[in-house]
Amino acid sequence: MTAGLLVLCGAAVVCALLAVVVAHERAVAAADLAALAAADRLDDAPRLACTAAETVAAANGARLRGCTVDGFAVTVTVEVARTWVVLPAFQVSSRAGLPTPGHPLGGVR
């Protein structure tokens, strides 16, 4: 009986950890896709870049928390709400576009 409870508790912990990893990866994917969508709009309609980011973030189950256009690059921050009571909400930033002096792309997370 005790061994069965230990196995059950262990399985619950593993499932919770996997849920955290999946939720974080969802947030990363939503941020990356939103940044790419915004960067795609910079060339023809820079004022619509953040609107595009918001649309893509929402389509990926996230909420746009910030969007900054810096020349030909954009940095977005999205939040994925927690799906279980034990999970935290994740905020992730991503940057896309052409590199600007002093602001190399990548490594923003």
N, C-alpha and C positions, 0 to 999 in steps of 0.2 A: 504493500500500500504506500509506504513512504517513498519507495523508488519511483512508483507511478506519479506521485505528486511532484517529485523532483524533475522528472522528465517533462511533465506538463508545464511546470514553471519555467524550465529551460527553454521549451518551445515557445512560450509566450514572450520571453525576453528576446529570443532570436527574431520572432515576428515583429516585435516593436522596433528593434534595431534596423531590420530590413525596411520597415515602413518609413523610418527617418531618412535612410539613404535614398529611397525612391522619391520621397517628397523633396529632398534637396536637389536631386537630379532634375525633377520636374521644374523647379524654380530656375535652375541654371539654363535649362533648355528654353524656357519661356523668356528669360532675359536675353539670351543670345539671339533668338529669333526676332524679338522685339527690336533689338539694336540693329540687326540686319535690315529689317523692314524700314526702320527710320533712316538708316544710311542710304537705302535705295531711293528715298524721296529727296535727299539733299541736293541732288543735281538739278531736278526740274521744279520742285516745290518745297523748299526748305521749311516753310511755315507749317506744312502738313506732316513733317517728319514725326513729331510727337503724337499726332493723331494716328498715324500708321502704327507707331509703337504701341499705343494704347489698344488699338483694335487687335493686333497680333497677340499681345499679352493676354487680353481677355479670352481670345480663342484658345489659349493654352492654359486656361484656368488660373491666371494670375491677375494681379491688379497693378497698374502702373503707379509707382510711388514718386518717380522723378524722371525727368528727361531734360538733358542739357545738350544744346547744339553748340559746338565749338569749331567754327570754320567748316571743314568738310569731314568732321567726325561728330558722333553723337554718343552720349553715355546715358544709358537708361538704368533705372532701378525698379525692380518688380518685387512684389510680395505674393507669396503663395500662402493662403490661409491654412491653418492646421485642419486636418481631416479627422483626427482622433483627439480626444481630450489630452492624451499624453504627448502629443507631438507639438513642437513649437511652430510658430509661423516663420517662414524663411524669407529674408530679404537678400536679393542678389543683384549685383550691378554688372553690366556688360557694356563694352565699348566697340563700336564698329565705324568704319569709314577710312579715310586716308590719314596716314600718320601726320601729326603736326609737330613742329619743333618743341622739344621739352615734354611732349606727351606721347611716348610710344604706345602703340596699341598693344593690348594683351596684358594679362596680369592684374586686371582691375578687381576681380572677384574678391 
